[in-house]
Amino acid sequence: MLTQTKPDSIADLQAALAPARAQLVAHGVYQSLHSLEDLRVFMQHHVFAVWDFMSLLKALQRDLTCVTVPWVPRGNPATRRLINDIVLEEETDVDPEGRPASHFELYLRAMRECGADTAPVERLLGALAQGASVADALAAADAPASVREFVLDTFRLIDSGQTHAVAAAFTFGREDVIPDMFRHLVHDLRQRFPGQLDTFTYYLDRHIQLDEEVHTPLAQQMVRELCADNPQRWIEAEATAVRCMQARVALWDGIRADLAGSAAEAR
């Protein structure tokens, strides 16, 4: 565990996270998608992580900028700028035709293109719009157990009130690792299903590009700002990031189990 703050605290944190990160990047789920039906199963689970990511991001915007009326300047202007830059691209990026769309909406479009079932996540959104709690909305969606635990863990973190921990989860549990998770997957899918997954491969390519080139450096700077010279915050940032990677591994394990069950039923 990290015990002191140094000028290269981000590098120290990345080194401490390397084993958990390697386990996630090397997970067998990426090699388990042998057919379009397998990909549909994957997307029907993963879409919930795409959705809850937006709440993680908006929690940071809530904590680091002013989103109430009347407006008053809040926090570090540089931190405000970087979180608003990320929100702009995640919540209102462009689709393949250049029209504004959130990454979540792009993902739903990709699901429909490949025949994946969007009804469960749409039930979740409908229940939330009616005022249901996240737990009740997940129940209304009949989300798989691994999905429920992943999403509820995200919201436990959001509700913790520890903005630096939320930032660590966002940065190292999501933005920093996504390019390596999906780079080989997108290449393989494009080769095996040419022209059939255009929106999905666009979504993956867009995330790889933005996360690697733009969002991760910005998000790392956000963690530096929030943890500053507080050793305890750096320790908590590491623990949170490890926990988030372990949660993702458990989500991927749930998908593999679902794929194995489907294969057994087909035999």
N, C-alpha and C positions, 0 to 999 in steps of 0.2 A: 504494500500500500504506500501511497505518497505520504511523506511526513513533513516536507517543507516546500516552500515556494521558491522557485528559481526563475531566472530570466527565461529559460526555455521550458516553462511548466507545461505548455501544450505538448511539446515533444516528449516530455517525461510521461505525461498522461497517455499519449498514444502508445508509448512503449509498454506501459502497464496494461493497456487494453489489448495488446497484440494477441495473446492466446485466445481470448474470447472472440475477437474479431476473426481470427483464422478459422475457428470452429464454425462460425456463421457463414463465412465465404465458401468454405469447403463442404457445406451441407449437401446431402445427397438429393434433396428435393429438385435441384436444378437439372439433374440427370434423369429424373423420374417422369419427365413430361414427354412421353413417347407419341402421343396422339393429340388431336384437337380436343377430344373428350377429357384427357388428362389436364390440358391447359384450362379447360372450362372449370374443372374442379379447383385448380390452383387459383383462378381468378375469383371464384365465388367465395373463397376464404380470404384472399389477399385484399379484396376491395374494402374490407372493414378496416384494415391497417391504413389503406389510402385515405379513408374517411377520417379516422381518428387522428391522423397526422395533422389535419387541418385544425383540430381543436388544440393540439399541442402548440401549433404555430400561433393561433389566435390568443392562447393564454399568454404567450410571450409578448404579443402586441399589446394586450391588456395591461400587463405588468410593466412594460418598458416604455410605453407611449401614453398619451392621453386620448382615450376613446369615449370620454364623457363630455357633456355640455353643462356649463360653459367650459370652453377649452382653456387650459393653462399649460405652459411649458413644463414638461416633466422629464426628469432623467437626463442622461448624457445625449446631446444632439447627435453625436456620431453613432451611438447605439440605436437611437430612434431611426436614423437614416438606414442603417443596415437591416433592421427588422422590417421596416416598411418596404425596402427593396425586395426582400424575400417574399413578403406577403403579396406584393404586386404580381410577381411571377407565378406564385403558387395558386393564387385565387383568381387571377385574370391573365393567364398566359394566352397564347394563340394556338388554335388548332391547325391541322395541316393546310387549311384554306385561308389561314390568317385571321380567323374570327376569334374574338375573346372567349375564353373558356377556362374554368378551373381545371387543375390536374385531375381532380375527382370526377368531374363531368367528362373529361377525356377518357378516363378509365371506364366509366359506364358505357360510353359510346363503343369503346373497344370490346367490351363484354358482349354487347348486342351484336356487333359485327361477327363474332365467332360463335354465337349461339349460347353463351353462358347465361345462367339464370340471374337476372338482376332483382327478382321479386323480394328475396330476403332483405337485402340492404335497402330497398325502397320501403319495405314495411318498417324498418328501423327509422328511416327518415320521417315516415308518416306518424309513427308513434311519438317521436321527439317533437314534431310540429304540434301535436295534441297535448304536449306538456308532460309526457312520460319521462321518468328518470332513464339514465343510460342503461341501467341494469334491466329495467322493465322493457325498454325498447329492444334490447338484445334478445330478451325472452320472446317478445312479439315477433321478432325476425326469425326465431327458431335457429339462431346462430349456433354453429358447432361449439362444443365446450372449449376447445383450444382458442377459438376466436373470442369467446366471451372473456376468458381469463386475460388474453392479450389486451383487449380494449379496456377492461376494468382496471388493469394494472396501469395503463396510460392515464386513466382518469384519477386513480389514487395519487399518482404523481402530480397531476395538474392541481388537485385539491390540497396538496401538501403545503402550499404557500412558499415553497423554496424555489425562487425564480432561477437561481444558479443551477439547481438540480434539473429543472425543466430544460434549461438551456443546454446542459450536458447531454440529456436524453435526446434532444432535438439534433444536436451537433454530431455526437458520436454514436448514438443508437440509430440514427436515421441518415442524415445528410452525408456524413463522411463515408459510410459503408455501402450505401446504395450503388454507386458506380461499379464497385467490384462484385457485388451480388449479381448485377444484371447484365454486365458487359458480355459474358460468354452466352448467357441465355438469349439475348437479342440476336446475336450472330447466328446461333443455331436455329432459332425460329425462322429467321429470314431465309435461310437456306432450305429448310424443310417445308415451309409453307409459303412459297413466294406469292405475293399479291393477296393473301387471305387474311393477313393480320396487320394491315397497314397502319391502323390507328394505334394498335398496341405497340408495335415496334417504334412508331413515332413517339409515343408516350415514354417508352424506355430510353430511346435515344435522347429525348429532351431532358429527362431526369439525369442521365449520365453526364450530359454536357453541362447543365446548369449546376448540378450538385458539385461536380468536380472542379469546374472552372470558376464558379461564382459563389454559390451558396456556402460551400464548406469554408473557404477562407473568411467570409463574412461571419459565419457562425462561430468559428474559432476565436475571432476577435471579440465576439459577444461574450464568450466564456471567459476570456482574459479580463474583460471589463468587470464582469460580475464576481469572479473569484478573487481578482486583484491580488493582494498580498496576504490573503487570509488562508493559512494552511488547512484549516478545517473544511473550508469550502472546496478546496481542491480534492481532499480526501472524499468528501461527499459526492463530488462530480464524478470521480472514478467509480465509486460504488454504484451510483445511479446508472452510468453508462454500461457497466458490466451487467447489471440487472436487466437493462433494456435489451442487450444482445441475447441474454439467456431467454428472455421472453420471446424474442423473435425465433430463436432456435425451437422453442416449444411450439410456436405457431407452425413452423415448417414441419416439425414432427407430426402435428395433427393433420397436415395436408398429406404427408406421406402415408400415414395410417389410413386416411380416407381413400387414397389411390390404391393402396394394397387391398382394402376391402372391396372396392369396385372391381379390381382385377379378379379377385377370388370369386365374386358373384358371377362374373362373365364366363368362368371356366365351367 
